[in-house]
Amino acid sequence: MASLDDQMIWMDARYEELGIACSQSEIIQDLPHWQNLMKERAGLEAAVQDWRSYQTLRDELKQAQELLSNPEFAQLAEEEVLELREKEKEQRDQLKLYLIPKDPDDERNVIIEIRAGAGGDEASLFGAVLLRMYSRYAEREGFVISYLSLNETELGGIKDAVMSLSGKGAFSRMKFESGVHRIQRVPTTESQGRIHTSTATVAVLPEADEVDVTINDNDLRIDTYRASGHGGQHVNKTDSAVRITHIPSGLVVTCQDEKSQLKNKEKAMKVLRSRLYDHLQEQNDASYAQHRKGQIGTGDRSERIRTYNFPQGRVTDHRIGLTLYKIDDIMDGDLNELIDALTMEAQGEDMKRLALE
């Protein structure tokens, strides 16, 4: 594998080459080609600018090191060398991040599925807590929220819910949330003050477009039925609920959140398309599957990833051993400290695999 310097030199040269190409009249006249080249150049710009800043920093470090042999400036030079070496290391680590293979789904919108796990009514209430937590986080980040399916209980919990978050980088921010979440707290119905433990599972999928997945209508079995469950005057009055079965894969999606059967079908198809996209990518693309395995944890729903302990006021992410004593803030959607820590850990693992010098 080429060294970090070699790869950055190539990026710099390619950036200049694209700049020249994009100014040529024959390329400008071919609008789609020109747009592709401009997009590629824009994708290199941040890395190239940081590389050039890094080269300037190395020149400054070299000059400071030369002054170490001069008794008149040695003490000042020594302090400057220490400071510049620290900056050089930080900038070099930043450059390494540009060479980590990008997850092709990072910029996609995201679909989040939440299902109550072990714990009966308390698990359903926990599912509602997670739904609110992610909704509040989305609001903080400026993501657009759309609730695709919501199966509520009479106590205000949810048996299952599906939501989509739309916005730049939504999947990149949410992809480490897949797995089993555990809550430890005293339920309001607990008369003796005993702590109960309940779970809910979260699945995070990149939202697929129609062009990503071709679905043959003949491969679908679509059933309609009367919606059931808590809330809504339309419940049990019309056959508005939709169940779509993708026969080749066996995947089943239901939606009964809307009064309109057509809207329920559209929402169910969006979820089915995203499940199929993830399923097919894992089946057909070894590098995609390997990248998924390389993320923090396996992303498997059987894996316990996080515990929310209310009596102690703490949230612990078991994958990276991080405990934060700010449970109220986190439940209100303040997730960036957790997400940033998970992202940095994943990037660190990626850099180890690249073994860049």
Protein Blocks (a to p, Z undefined) as FASTA:
>chain_A
ZZfklmmmmmmmmmmmmmmmmmpmklmmmmmlmmmmmmmmmmmmmmmmmmmmmmmmmmmm
mmmmmmmmpmklmmmmmmmmmmmmmmmmmmmmmmmmmmpccdfklmpccdddddddehij
mlmmmmmmmmmmmmmmmmmnopacddfbdcddfkopafbdcdddedehklmmmmmmgccd
ddddddfklmnopacdddddddddddddfklpccdfklpccdddddedeehjkgokacfb
ccdddfknopacddfkbmblklmmmmmmmmmmmmmmmmmmmmmmmklmmmmmmmgcjhpa
kbcfbdcdfknopacdfklopacddfkmmmnopaklmmmmmmmmmmmmmmmmnopZZ
